[in-house]
Amino acid sequence: MSRVFIVVAILVSLVGVMTVTGFAQTSGPSDAWIPGLASFIIPGLGQMLNDQIDKAIIHFGVAVGISIGGSIASNILWRSGFWYGYSIVGGVYLLWSVYSGLDAYNVAKEQGFTLGMTGDGLTLGYSF
């Protein structure tokens, strides 16, 4: 069981290093971290902020599928003595959340996503 957590920690660290070292960098200020964080917390939310509705539905559907399908499978396997299945489901969900967050961050960075206040209210801006 501890091997799973070590592998997850290594993968998260590698993804973090790739992001910090210039993965999909553009010039100018950007609030790309907002869709990235939103999609990490709820997979698909960042894609929705990036105006990628089809991708948002897929990301959210996969997250729900991992949660429901993994829980059902773990419950069935738990009765057979496979007691650490819920940890595997949690690890897979974490990996999907990290991927979804990175995808939303990279797309927002490429599009020049900004969020700010104007005299008319809250605005979302994209630079193509």
Secondary structure, DSSP 8 states (H G I E B T S, - for coil): -HHHHHHHHHHHHHHHHHHHTTTT--SS---THHHHHHHHHSTTHHHHHTT-HHHHHHHHHHHHHHHHHHHHHHHHHHTTT-TTHHHHHHHHHHHHHHHHHHHHHHHHHHHT-EEEEETTEEEEE---
